[in-house]
Amino acid sequence: MPCQVVFQPSGRRGEVSPGTNLLDAARQLGVAIKSPCGGTGMCGKCKVQVVTGFFPKLGLESSPASLTPLTGEEKKYLTEDEIQNNYRLACQAMVEGDVLLAVPEESREVDQVILTAGVNRSLQLNPAVRQYRVKCPAGSLADQRSDWERLQQALKEEYGLSGDLTLAYPALLQLPAGIRQQGGEVTVTTWQDRVVLALEPGAGRRPLGVAVDLGTTTVAAYLCDLATGEVLSTASAMNPQVRYGEDVLSRITYARESATGLADLHETIVRGLNELLDQLVTTARVAREQVMDLVIVGNTAMQHLLLNLSPDYLGQAPYLPAVREDLNLKARDLGINVHAAAKIHLLPVIGGFVGADHVAVLIAEEPYRSDAVQLIVDIGTNGEIALASQGKVAATSCATGPALEGAHIKFGMRAAPGAIEKVSINPDTLEVDYKVIGREEWASAGRPAGARGICGSGIIDAVAELFKAGVISRSGRFNRVLPTNRVRRNEEGKMEFVIAWAGETAIGRDITITQSDIRAVQLAKAALYAGARYLMAHMGVERVDEVILAGAFGSYINPLNALAIGMFPDCPPEKIRAVGNAAGDGARLALLSLEKRQEARNIARQVHLVETSLEADFQEQFVQAMALPHGRDAFPHLDHILKLVPRTA
């Protein structure tokens, strides 16, 4: 019986025969693992980790017993700690059962493409953390005030700071010696002018802050100078929790069903954040101890896992978070390795599945200040959408699943070098051209494209192009009587279309789009469309003036093709715009502006949360939205395209 093998974080999966070498399995599935020795066991570079447990979403139970026993060659290259944590050399292990594997960063041949850029935005700089240089008078027999009392008085006289200041313990430890050096000249670092975080003799080091967009799939972090607002460095990585599940519900399930699930997920993301912090400060050539403030945004489940809060109740009706309000915490309480007194600010959430990341998007884009009806779509494993009209905002979440990020697609993969990111199909010849991440030219330029799979933007293009060329109908079914060998039945008897022939790929296999792949995209886009229509109904609007695509996915998809398959209601194509990592932008704005933090509080309270599962006609709306572009709604801005779609479609 074939064994199911899943590799994270690429999300590639497939079946292999028992006894298949793990490195060979990775190559078959398009997972690039370093093996400079050619798989002879002579370099130790192909390390992978067996992730143990039962994973309902994947339908498999993974354990070290799924692979052949550890070999002598592996013991030469693996440390005792790695062996205890189920690391293996892919070239030495054979598959004997279903297995889930995490490929660590150092073993990956290619890097995930992670969007960190947003758009330029202006703001009034007013961070929570500020510095004051002051001269503290010396004590005397005649002046018996404590060191702290004298420092408070100096800060009040010179800067008008309130006498209600409190002193963080790390600053208390610095106080006695600090004010007795440099002639009493000290630099005092405060948080919201209420707490003294640090005290340094003379001219202190500049205070830094970090903004983090904690996504389900990726994490992006920005190191900022709090005095100037300048971004000093950026860093990004796959969310290391992905080994425990690709989407939010998978991780909630793992936290609930595994005895160590919550601890695993919490410790994994804390460790991942600390690794990103290492990258940030190393790149900027600054000390970790200069980081005094952090703002972290993420969806509600990611926020719970970061806080070591059980997300169990998020997965059960009525899907309530432990807390909706914003939080101010000590970084050391979460194990974040920065200054000992540093603070962490978490933006408020809107609901169980509309989180602080969406609040960050809202304060970055400010749709409530626009005269236009704006639809903001943040597409991920959990789609979050908001509609703004006449200063009011409604929001909802959509279970889009990971298909739009390449998961559950036969040759799907995340956006990394080797992924097909753009597709074009000639409607007359049905010949295909495509572009692969990592190459400037399209495949038609003649050089081998080296494709390994297809990522989300490529999948959207492929489905739209198949529809426009008449290869699939409005229902998504294949037209089986076309004069091309690209439309065929696969080894399972299912219809598929060949995007790239085996000779053009790096995996030696045809890369195809199957009927199941098309259906997965239809399910995802129908969820988004139905959610948008319900928001329009609740807000009493009949049309959308602008569509704003937030996040990495929105930045790479072809807007016209997204409209052609009906990912969102009809809109002038020129009014569809991508705004990059708007959640990261919002996190930076909140890091640098107390006013933006207040704005986040206000908008989170004011947003009308729409729960689509409560809508009586949800099933009917969803079914209508499955059609391309829709079963009932008109798309006047697509008339010039739809009238060219062959009648067979």
VEXNULUM-13976 format. One record per residue (C-alpha): residue in one letter; chain; x, y, z. Coordinates in Angstrom, 1 decimal, padded with zeros to 4 digits. Last residue first. Layout:
// VEXNULUM-13976
> type,mol,X,Y,Z
> A,A,X,Y,Z
...
This chain:
// VEXNULUM-13976
> type,mol,X,Y,Z
> A,A,-017.7,027.0,-021.8
> T,A,-018.7,025.3,-025.1
> R,A,-019.8,028.7,-026.2
> P,A,-016.1,029.8,-026.4
> V,A,-015.2,032.7,-024.0
> L,A,-015.0,035.9,-026.1
> K,A,-018.2,037.5,-024.7
> L,A,-016.8,036.9,-021.2
> I,A,-013.7,039.1,-021.9
> H,A,-015.3,042.3,-023.2
> D,A,-018.2,041.8,-020.7
> L,A,-015.8,041.7,-017.8
> H,A,-016.6,045.1,-016.4
> P,A,-020.3,044.3,-016.7
> F,A,-019.9,041.3,-014.3
> A,A,-023.5,040.3,-013.5
> D,A,-024.4,038.1,-010.6
> R,A,-026.2,034.8,-011.1
> G,A,-024.0,031.7,-011.3
> H,A,-020.7,033.6,-010.7
> P,A,-017.3,034.0,-012.4
> L,A,-017.1,031.1,-013.0
> A,A,-019.6,029.2,-010.9
> M,A,-019.0,028.4,-007.2
> A,A,-020.5,031.7,-006.1
> Q,A,-024.0,030.4,-006.9
> V,A,-023.4,027.4,-004.6
> F,A,-022.1,029.6,-001.8
> Q,A,-025.2,031.9,-002.0
> E,A,-027.5,028.9,-001.9
> Q,A,-025.7,027.4,001.0
> F,A,-025.6,030.7,002.9
> D,A,-029.4,031.3,002.6
> A,A,-030.2,031.4,006.3
> E,A,-027.2,033.5,007.2
> L,A,-025.8,032.4,010.6
> S,A,-022.7,030.7,009.0
> T,A,-021.8,034.1,007.5
> E,A,-021.0,035.7,010.9
> V,A,-020.8,039.4,010.2
> L,A,-018.7,041.5,012.6
> H,A,-019.7,045.2,012.6
> V,A,-016.5,047.2,013.2
> Q,A,-016.8,049.9,015.9
> R,A,-014.9,048.3,018.7
> A,A,-012.0,047.3,016.5
> I,A,-012.1,050.8,015.0
> N,A,-011.7,052.6,018.3
> R,A,-008.9,050.4,019.7
> A,A,-007.0,050.6,016.4
> E,A,-007.3,054.4,016.4
> Q,A,-005.9,054.5,019.9
> R,A,-002.9,052.5,018.8
> K,A,-002.6,054.8,015.8
> E,A,-002.5,057.8,018.1
> L,A,000.3,056.1,020.1
> S,A,002.4,056.2,017.0
> L,A,005.6,054.5,016.0
> L,A,004.9,050.9,016.9
> A,A,001.2,051.3,015.8
> L,A,002.4,052.5,012.4
> R,A,004.8,049.6,012.2
> A,A,002.1,047.1,012.9
> G,A,-000.2,048.7,010.4
> D,A,002.5,048.4,007.7
> G,A,003.0,044.8,008.6
> A,A,-000.7,044.2,008.2
> A,A,-000.6,046.2,004.9
> N,A,002.0,043.7,003.5
> G,A,001.6,044.7,-000.1
> V,A,-001.1,047.3,-001.1
> A,A,-002.5,045.6,-004.2
> R,A,-005.0,047.5,-006.3
> I,A,-008.3,046.9,-008.0
> K,A,-009.7,050.2,-009.2
> E,A,-008.3,049.8,-012.7
> P,A,-010.3,046.6,-013.1
> P,A,-013.6,048.4,-012.4
> C,A,-015.4,046.2,-009.9
> D,A,-017.6,043.1,-010.1
> P,A,-017.8,041.1,-006.9
> F,A,-014.9,039.2,-005.5
> M,A,-013.0,036.0,-006.3
> G,A,-015.2,035.6,-009.4
> I,A,-013.0,033.6,-011.8
> A,A,-012.6,036.6,-014.1
> L,A,-012.0,039.0,-011.2
> A,A,-009.0,037.1,-010.1
> N,A,-007.8,037.0,-013.7
> L,A,-008.1,040.8,-013.9
> P,A,-006.3,041.3,-010.7
> N,A,-003.3,039.0,-011.8
> I,A,-002.1,037.7,-008.5
> Y,A,001.3,038.7,-006.9
> S,A,000.5,041.4,-004.5
> G,A,-002.8,039.9,-003.3
> F,A,-001.0,036.7,-002.3
> A,A,001.6,038.6,-000.3
> G,A,-000.9,040.5,001.8
> A,A,-003.7,043.0,001.1
> L,A,-005.8,043.3,-002.0
> I,A,-007.9,046.5,-002.1
> V,A,-011.0,046.4,-004.2
> E,A,-012.6,049.8,-005.2
> D,A,-016.0,051.1,-006.1
> V,A,-018.1,048.1,-004.9
> R,A,-021.7,047.9,-005.8
> E,A,-025.2,047.4,-004.4
> V,A,-024.7,048.8,-000.9
> G,A,-026.9,048.2,002.2
> M,A,-024.0,047.6,004.7
> H,A,-025.4,044.2,005.7
> A,A,-026.1,043.3,002.1
> M,A,-022.6,044.4,001.0
> L,A,-021.0,042.4,003.8
> Y,A,-023.1,039.4,002.8
> R,A,-021.9,039.7,-000.8
> A,A,-018.2,039.9,000.3
> G,A,-018.6,036.7,002.3
> A,A,-020.2,034.9,-000.6
> Y,A,-017.3,036.0,-002.8
> L,A,-014.6,034.9,-000.5
> A,A,-016.1,031.5,000.2
> A,A,-016.8,031.0,-003.5
> K,A,-013.1,031.7,-004.2
> A,A,-012.0,029.0,-001.9
> L,A,-014.5,026.4,-003.1
> Q,A,-013.8,027.2,-006.7
> V,A,-010.0,026.9,-006.2
> A,A,-010.5,023.4,-004.6
> R,A,-012.7,022.4,-007.6
> I,A,-010.1,023.5,-010.0
> D,A,-007.5,021.4,-008.2
> S,A,-009.8,018.4,-008.1
> Q,A,-010.3,018.6,-011.9
> T,A,-006.5,018.5,-012.2
> I,A,-004.0,021.2,-013.1
> T,A,-000.8,019.5,-014.4
> I,A,003.0,019.5,-014.1
> D,A,004.4,016.7,-016.2
> R,A,007.2,014.9,-014.4
> G,A,011.0,015.1,-014.5
> I,A,011.1,017.2,-011.3
> A,A,013.0,020.2,-012.6
> T,A,010.4,020.8,-015.4
> E,A,010.5,021.5,-019.1
> G,A,011.1,017.9,-020.1
> A,A,008.1,016.8,-018.0
> W,A,005.7,019.0,-019.9
> A,A,004.4,022.1,-018.2
> I,A,000.7,023.2,-017.9
> V,A,-000.8,019.8,-018.7
> F,A,-004.6,019.8,-018.2
> E,A,-006.4,017.2,-016.1
> M,A,-009.3,014.9,-016.1
> K,A,-009.4,012.0,-013.6
> G,A,-008.8,008.3,-014.5
> E,A,-006.4,007.8,-011.7
> E,A,-003.4,007.6,-014.0
> N,A,-004.5,010.9,-015.5
> R,A,-007.1,011.6,-018.1
> R,A,-006.3,014.1,-020.8
> V,A,-006.4,017.7,-021.9
> R,A,-002.9,018.7,-023.0
> N,A,-003.1,016.4,-026.0
> T,A,-005.1,019.1,-027.8
> P,A,-008.0,019.2,-030.3
> L,A,-010.7,019.6,-027.6
> V,A,-013.5,017.2,-026.9
> R,A,-013.3,016.7,-023.2
> N,A,-014.4,020.2,-022.1
> F,A,-013.3,020.1,-018.5
> R,A,-015.7,021.0,-015.6
> G,A,-015.4,024.3,-013.7
> S,A,-019.2,025.0,-013.7
> R,A,-018.6,028.0,-016.0
> S,A,-017.0,025.5,-018.4
> I,A,-013.3,024.4,-018.6
> V,A,-011.1,024.4,-021.7
> G,A,-013.0,027.3,-023.2
> A,A,-009.9,029.5,-023.5
> K,A,-011.2,032.1,-020.9
> F,A,-012.0,029.3,-018.4
> L,A,-008.6,027.6,-018.8
> E,A,-006.9,031.1,-018.5
> A,A,-008.9,031.8,-015.3
> V,A,-008.0,028.5,-013.8
> A,A,-004.3,028.8,-014.7
> D,A,-004.0,032.4,-013.6
> I,A,-005.5,031.6,-010.2
> I,A,-003.1,028.5,-009.9
> G,A,-000.1,030.6,-010.9
> S,A,-000.9,033.2,-008.2
> G,A,-001.2,030.4,-005.6
> C,A,002.0,028.5,-006.4
> I,A,002.7,025.9,-009.1
> G,A,005.3,023.1,-009.1
> R,A,009.0,022.4,-009.6
> A,A,009.5,024.3,-012.8
> G,A,013.0,024.3,-014.2
> A,A,012.2,026.7,-017.1
> P,A,014.4,025.1,-019.7
> R,A,015.5,028.0,-021.9
> G,A,013.4,028.7,-025.0
> A,A,012.0,032.2,-024.3
> S,A,008.6,030.5,-024.3
> A,A,009.1,029.6,-020.7
> W,A,008.9,033.2,-019.6
> E,A,012.0,035.3,-018.9
> E,A,013.1,036.8,-015.5
> R,A,013.7,033.5,-013.7
> G,A,013.6,032.9,-010.0
> I,A,009.8,032.3,-009.8
> V,A,008.7,030.6,-012.9
> K,A,006.8,032.2,-015.8
> Y,A,004.3,030.4,-018.0
> D,A,003.3,029.9,-021.6
> V,A,000.8,027.4,-022.7
> E,A,-000.5,026.2,-026.0
> L,A,-004.3,026.0,-026.3
> T,A,-003.9,026.8,-030.1
> D,A,-006.7,029.3,-030.4
> P,A,-007.2,030.4,-026.8
> N,A,-003.5,030.8,-026.2
> I,A,-003.0,030.0,-022.5
> S,A,-001.0,032.3,-020.2
> V,A,000.3,031.3,-016.7
> K,A,002.1,033.2,-014.0
> E,A,003.7,032.0,-010.7
> I,A,005.1,028.6,-011.7
> A,A,007.1,027.7,-008.6
> G,A,010.8,026.9,-009.1
> P,A,012.0,029.5,-006.7
> A,A,009.5,029.8,-003.9
> A,A,005.8,030.8,-003.6
> R,A,004.3,027.8,-001.8
> M,A,003.7,024.6,-003.6
> G,A,000.9,023.0,-005.6
> F,A,001.5,020.1,-007.9
> K,A,-001.6,018.2,-006.9
> I,A,-003.2,021.2,-005.2
> H,A,-004.2,020.5,-001.6
> A,A,-001.7,023.3,-000.6
> G,A,-000.6,025.9,-003.2
> E,A,-001.3,029.1,-001.2
> L,A,-004.8,029.5,-002.8
> A,A,-005.6,025.9,-001.7
> P,A,-004.8,026.6,002.0
> G,A,-008.3,027.0,003.1
> T,A,-010.7,029.7,002.1
> A,A,-012.6,029.5,005.3
> C,A,-013.9,033.1,005.1
> S,A,-013.8,035.8,007.8
> T,A,-016.1,038.7,008.2
> A,A,-015.9,042.5,008.4
> A,A,-018.2,045.5,008.4
> V,A,-016.9,049.1,008.4
> K,A,-018.7,052.5,008.7
> G,A,-017.4,055.9,007.5
> Q,A,-019.7,056.2,004.6
> S,A,-018.9,052.7,003.3
> A,A,-016.2,050.2,004.3
> L,A,-016.3,046.5,003.5
> A,A,-013.9,044.2,005.3
> I,A,-012.5,040.8,004.3
> E,A,-010.4,038.2,006.2
> G,A,-009.5,034.9,004.3
> N,A,-008.2,032.2,006.6
> T,A,-005.4,030.2,004.7
> G,A,-004.6,033.6,003.3
> I,A,-006.3,036.3,001.3
> D,A,-006.6,039.8,002.8
> V,A,-009.5,041.4,000.9
> I,A,-010.5,045.0,001.5
> L,A,-013.7,046.1,-000.2
> Q,A,-014.0,049.9,-000.5
> V,A,-017.1,051.9,-001.2
> A,A,-015.6,055.3,-002.0
> D,A,-015.8,058.4,000.2
> S,A,-012.8,057.2,002.1
> R,A,-012.0,057.9,005.8
> Y,A,-013.4,054.5,006.9
> P,A,-011.1,052.9,004.4
> E,A,-008.1,053.8,006.7
> E,A,-005.5,051.7,004.7
> A,A,-002.9,051.3,007.5
> I,A,-005.4,051.4,010.4
> L,A,-007.6,048.8,008.6
> V,A,-004.7,046.5,007.7
> A,A,-003.6,046.5,011.4
> V,A,-007.1,045.6,012.5
> H,A,-006.9,042.8,010.0
> D,A,-003.7,041.5,011.7
> A,A,-005.4,042.0,015.0
> G,A,-007.8,039.2,014.2
> V,A,-011.0,038.4,012.4
> F,A,-011.5,034.7,013.1
> G,A,-012.6,034.7,016.8
> G,A,-013.6,038.4,016.6
> I,A,-012.4,042.0,016.1
> V,A,-009.0,041.6,017.7
> P,A,-007.1,044.3,019.6
> L,A,-003.5,045.2,018.9
> L,A,-000.8,043.4,020.9
> H,A,001.8,045.7,022.5
> I,A,005.0,044.1,023.9
> K,A,007.2,045.9,026.4
> A,A,010.9,045.8,027.1
> A,A,012.1,045.7,030.7
> A,A,014.8,043.0,030.2
> H,A,015.8,044.3,026.8
> V,A,015.2,041.7,024.1
> N,A,014.9,037.9,024.2
> I,A,011.2,037.2,023.9
> G,A,010.4,034.6,026.6
> L,A,006.7,035.5,026.8
> D,A,007.1,037.1,030.3
> R,A,010.4,038.7,029.2
> A,A,008.5,040.8,026.7
> K,A,006.4,042.4,029.4
> L,A,002.8,042.8,028.3
> N,A,000.5,045.5,027.0
> L,A,-002.7,044.1,025.6
> D,A,-005.4,045.3,023.1
> E,A,-008.9,044.3,023.8
> R,A,-010.6,041.2,022.4
> V,A,-009.8,038.7,025.1
> A,A,-010.2,035.0,025.5
> P,A,-011.5,034.8,021.9
> L,A,-015.0,033.6,021.2
> Y,A,-015.9,031.1,018.5
> P,A,-019.7,030.8,019.3
> A,A,-019.3,027.9,018.4
> Q,A,-016.2,025.8,018.8
> G,A,-012.8,026.3,017.2
> L,A,-012.0,029.5,019.0
> Y,A,-012.8,027.7,022.2
> D,A,-009.7,025.4,021.8
> P,A,-007.3,028.3,021.2
> S,A,-005.7,027.6,024.6
> L,A,-003.6,030.6,025.7
> N,A,000.2,030.3,025.5
> L,A,000.3,034.0,024.6
> L,A,001.8,033.3,021.2
> L,A,-000.8,030.5,020.7
> H,A,-003.6,032.9,021.5
> Q,A,-002.3,035.6,019.1
> M,A,-001.9,033.0,016.3
> A,A,-005.5,032.0,016.9
> T,A,-006.8,035.6,016.7
> N,A,-005.0,036.5,013.5
> G,A,-001.7,038.2,013.9
> V,A,-000.2,041.5,015.0
> I,A,002.8,042.1,017.2
> V,A,004.1,045.5,018.4
> L,A,007.4,045.5,020.1
> D,A,009.2,048.0,022.4
> M,A,012.6,048.4,024.1
> V,A,015.0,046.8,021.6
> Q,A,018.3,048.3,022.5
> E,A,019.2,045.2,024.5
> R,A,019.3,043.2,021.3
> A,A,022.4,045.2,020.4
> V,A,022.9,046.9,017.0
> R,A,024.6,045.9,013.8
> A,A,021.5,046.4,011.7
> T,A,021.9,043.0,010.0
> T,A,022.8,041.3,013.3
> V,A,019.9,043.1,015.1
> L,A,017.3,041.9,012.6
> Q,A,018.7,038.4,012.1
> D,A,018.8,037.7,015.9
> L,A,015.3,039.1,016.2
> L,A,014.1,036.6,013.6
> E,A,015.6,033.8,015.6
> N,A,013.8,035.1,018.7
> L,A,010.6,035.1,016.8
> G,A,011.0,031.5,015.7
> R,A,011.8,030.4,019.3
> V,A,008.7,032.1,020.5
> I,A,006.7,030.5,017.7
> T,A,007.9,027.0,018.5
> E,A,007.5,027.4,022.2
> H,A,003.8,028.3,021.8
> L,A,003.0,025.6,019.3
> D,A,004.8,022.9,021.3
> A,A,003.3,024.0,024.6
> L,A,-000.2,024.0,023.1
> G,A,000.3,020.5,021.7
> T,A,002.0,018.8,024.6
> A,A,-000.8,016.4,025.4
> S,A,-001.9,016.4,021.7
> E,A,-005.6,016.7,020.9
> R,A,-006.4,020.3,021.7
> A,A,-003.3,022.0,020.5
> Y,A,-003.3,019.8,017.4
> T,A,-006.9,020.6,016.7
> I,A,-006.3,024.4,017.0
> R,A,-003.3,024.0,014.8
> S,A,-005.3,022.2,012.1
> L,A,-008.0,024.9,012.4
> V,A,-005.6,027.7,011.8
> D,A,-004.1,026.3,008.7
> E,A,-001.0,024.4,007.5
> G,A,-000.7,022.2,010.6
> Y,A,001.9,021.2,013.1
> R,A,004.9,021.6,010.8
> V,A,003.5,025.1,010.0
> Q,A,004.3,026.2,013.5
> P,A,007.7,027.3,012.2
> N,A,006.0,030.3,010.5
> M,A,008.1,030.6,007.4
> A,A,010.7,033.4,007.7
> S,A,011.1,037.1,007.4
> A,A,013.6,039.8,008.4
> T,A,013.7,043.5,008.0
> S,A,016.4,046.1,008.9
> L,A,016.9,049.7,010.0
> V,A,013.4,051.0,009.3
> E,A,013.5,054.7,010.1
> G,A,010.9,056.1,012.5
> T,A,013.3,058.7,013.7
> A,A,013.5,058.3,017.5
> L,A,012.0,054.9,017.6
> D,A,014.6,053.5,015.2
> C,A,012.8,050.5,013.6
> L,A,013.4,046.8,013.2
> Y,A,010.8,045.2,011.0
> A,A,009.5,041.6,011.3
> A,A,007.7,039.3,008.8
> V,A,006.3,035.9,009.8
> T,A,004.9,033.5,007.2
> T,A,002.2,030.8,007.0
> T,A,-000.3,031.6,009.8
> G,A,001.0,035.2,009.9
> L,A,002.7,037.0,012.7
> D,A,003.3,040.5,011.3
> V,A,005.9,041.9,013.7
> A,A,006.9,045.4,014.5
> V,A,010.2,045.8,016.4
> G,A,011.4,048.8,018.3
> L,A,014.7,050.5,019.0
> P,A,015.9,053.0,021.7
> R,A,019.1,054.9,020.9
> R,A,022.0,054.1,023.2
> G,A,022.4,056.3,026.2
> A,A,024.3,059.6,026.4
> G,A,025.6,059.9,029.9
> P,A,024.9,057.1,032.4
> E,A,022.1,054.7,031.4
> L,A,018.6,054.2,032.8
> A,A,016.0,051.8,031.5
> L,A,012.3,051.1,031.5
> V,A,011.0,054.1,033.4
> V,A,007.2,053.7,033.4
> R,A,004.5,056.3,032.9
> D,A,005.9,058.5,030.1
> Q,A,004.2,056.1,027.6
> W,A,007.2,053.8,028.2
> T,A,010.3,055.6,029.4
> T,A,014.0,055.6,028.7
> V,A,016.2,057.8,030.9
> T,A,019.6,059.0,029.8
> V,A,021.7,060.1,032.7
> E,A,024.0,063.0,033.6
> G,A,024.9,062.7,037.3
> G,A,028.5,063.8,036.8
> Q,A,029.1,061.1,034.3
> Q,A,028.6,058.4,036.9
> R,A,026.6,058.6,040.2
> I,A,023.2,058.5,038.5
> G,A,023.9,055.1,036.9
> A,A,025.4,053.4,040.0
> P,A,022.2,053.7,042.1
> L,A,019.7,053.4,039.3
> Q,A,020.7,050.5,037.1
> L,A,019.0,047.8,039.3
> L,A,015.9,050.0,039.5
> A,A,015.9,050.1,035.7
> P,A,015.7,046.3,035.5
> Y,A,012.8,046.4,038.1
> A,A,010.7,048.9,036.2
> L,A,010.3,052.2,038.0
> T,A,007.0,054.0,038.2
> L,A,006.2,057.6,037.2
> D,A,003.2,059.2,039.0
> G,A,005.2,062.4,039.6
> S,A,004.3,063.4,036.1
> L,A,006.9,064.3,033.5
> G,A,007.2,068.1,033.0
> Y,A,010.4,067.7,031.0
> E,A,013.1,069.6,033.0
> E,A,011.4,070.1,036.4
> K,A,009.5,066.8,036.3
> L,A,012.5,064.7,035.1
> A,A,014.7,066.3,037.8
> Q,A,012.1,065.6,040.5
> Q,A,011.8,062.0,039.5
> L,A,015.5,061.6,039.6
> R,A,015.8,063.1,043.1
> E,A,013.0,060.8,044.3
> W,A,014.6,057.7,042.7
> D,A,017.9,058.4,044.3
> S,A,016.2,058.7,047.7
> R,A,015.7,062.1,049.4
> Q,A,018.0,062.8,052.3
> D,A,019.1,066.3,051.2
> A,A,021.2,067.9,054.0
> L,A,023.4,064.9,054.3
> S,A,023.8,065.0,050.6
> G,A,022.3,063.6,047.4
> A,A,023.6,064.5,044.0
> P,A,021.3,066.2,041.5
> C,A,020.2,064.1,038.5
> K,A,021.1,065.7,035.2
> V,A,018.6,064.8,032.5
> R,A,018.6,063.1,029.1
> Y,A,015.1,061.9,028.1
> Q,A,014.3,059.0,025.9
> R,A,010.9,057.9,024.5
> V,A,009.0,054.6,024.2
> A,A,005.3,054.7,023.3
> P,A,006.2,056.3,019.9
> N,A,004.8,059.6,018.6
> L,A,005.9,060.2,015.0
> Q,A,003.1,061.9,013.1
> L,A,002.4,059.6,010.2
> S,A,003.1,059.1,006.5
> R,A,002.7,055.9,004.5
> N,A,005.0,054.4,001.9
> V,A,003.5,051.1,000.7
> G,A,004.1,047.5,001.9
> A,A,007.2,045.4,001.6
> T,A,007.7,042.2,003.6
> L,A,006.6,039.7,001.1
> I,A,008.0,036.2,001.6
> V,A,009.4,034.2,-001.2
> Q,A,010.3,030.8,000.3
> D,A,014.0,029.9,000.1
> V,A,015.5,027.2,-002.1
> E,A,017.9,024.3,-001.4
> R,A,016.4,023.8,002.1
> S,A,018.5,022.0,004.7
> E,A,019.5,025.0,006.7
> E,A,016.0,026.2,007.0
> P,A,014.7,022.9,008.5
> V,A,012.7,020.5,006.4
> A,A,009.8,019.3,008.6
> L,A,008.5,015.9,007.8
> L,A,005.0,014.3,008.1
> V,A,005.0,010.5,007.6
> D,A,002.7,007.7,006.4
> G,A,004.6,004.4,006.6
> E,A,007.8,002.5,005.7
> V,A,009.7,005.3,004.0
> M,A,013.5,004.7,003.8
> A,A,016.0,006.9,005.6
> Q,A,019.6,007.4,004.6
> C,A,019.4,010.1,002.0
> A,A,016.9,012.1,004.1
> L,A,019.3,012.3,007.0
> R,A,017.1,012.0,010.1
> Y,A,016.0,014.2,013.0
> N,A,013.7,012.7,015.6
> N,A,014.2,015.2,018.4
> Q,A,016.3,012.8,020.5
> I,A,018.5,012.2,017.4
> E,A,018.9,016.0,017.1
> D,A,019.9,016.3,020.8
> E,A,022.4,013.5,020.4
> T,A,023.9,015.2,017.5
> L,A,023.4,014.0,013.9
> Y,A,026.3,013.6,011.5
> K,A,028.1,010.4,012.5
> K,A,024.9,008.8,013.9
> E,A,023.4,009.2,010.4
> E,A,026.1,007.1,008.9
> G,A,025.5,004.3,011.4
> T,A,021.9,004.1,010.4
> L,A,018.7,005.1,012.3
> P,A,015.9,002.6,011.8
> T,A,013.6,002.7,008.7
> L,A,011.0,005.4,008.6
> S,A,007.3,005.5,009.7
> A,A,008.5,004.3,013.1
> P,A,009.7,007.8,013.8
> S,A,006.0,008.8,014.0
> S,A,003.3,010.3,011.8
> E,A,-000.4,009.6,011.9
> L,A,-002.3,010.6,008.7
> G,A,-005.5,012.1,007.5
> L,A,-003.8,015.4,006.5
> K,A,-006.5,017.5,008.3
> P,A,-006.7,014.9,011.1
> F,A,-003.0,015.1,012.0
> F,A,-002.1,012.4,014.5
> G,A,001.3,012.9,016.2
> T,A,005.0,013.1,015.5
> V,A,006.9,015.5,013.2
> V,A,009.9,013.7,011.8
> Q,A,012.7,016.2,011.2
> V,A,014.8,016.5,008.1
> K,A,018.6,016.8,007.6
> C,A,020.0,016.7,004.1
> K,A,023.4,018.4,004.8
> G,A,025.1,015.4,006.5
> C,A,027.9,015.5,003.9
> M,A,029.0,011.9,003.1
> G,A,025.6,010.0,003.2
> T,A,025.8,009.2,-000.5
> G,A,022.9,011.4,-001.5
> G,A,024.7,013.4,-004.1
> C,A,027.4,014.7,-001.7
> P,A,026.0,018.2,-002.1
> S,A,022.6,017.0,-000.9
> K,A,020.5,020.1,000.0
> I,A,016.7,019.4,-000.1
> A,A,014.6,020.7,-002.9
> V,A,011.0,019.4,-002.6
> G,A,009.6,018.8,-006.0
> L,A,007.5,015.8,-005.0
> Q,A,009.7,013.2,-006.8
> R,A,012.8,015.0,-005.4
> A,A,011.5,014.7,-001.9
> A,A,010.6,011.0,-002.4
> D,A,014.2,010.4,-003.7
> L,A,015.6,012.0,-000.5
> L,A,013.3,009.8,001.6
> N,A,014.4,006.6,-000.2
> T,A,011.4,004.6,-001.2
> G,A,011.0,001.4,000.7
> P,A,007.2,001.5,000.8
> S,A,005.9,003.1,-002.4
> V,A,005.3,006.8,-002.6
> E,A,002.2,009.0,-002.2
> G,A,002.2,012.7,-002.3
> R,A,002.7,015.9,-000.4
> R,A,004.3,019.3,-000.9
> G,A,003.4,021.9,001.8
> S,A,006.7,023.7,001.3
> P,A,007.0,024.1,005.1
> Q,A,006.7,021.2,005.5
> F,A,007.0,017.9,003.6
> V,A,004.2,015.4,003.5
> V,A,004.6,011.7,002.6
> Q,A,001.6,009.3,002.2
> C,A,002.6,005.7,001.9
> P,A,001.4,003.4,-000.9
> M,A,000.0,000.0,000.0
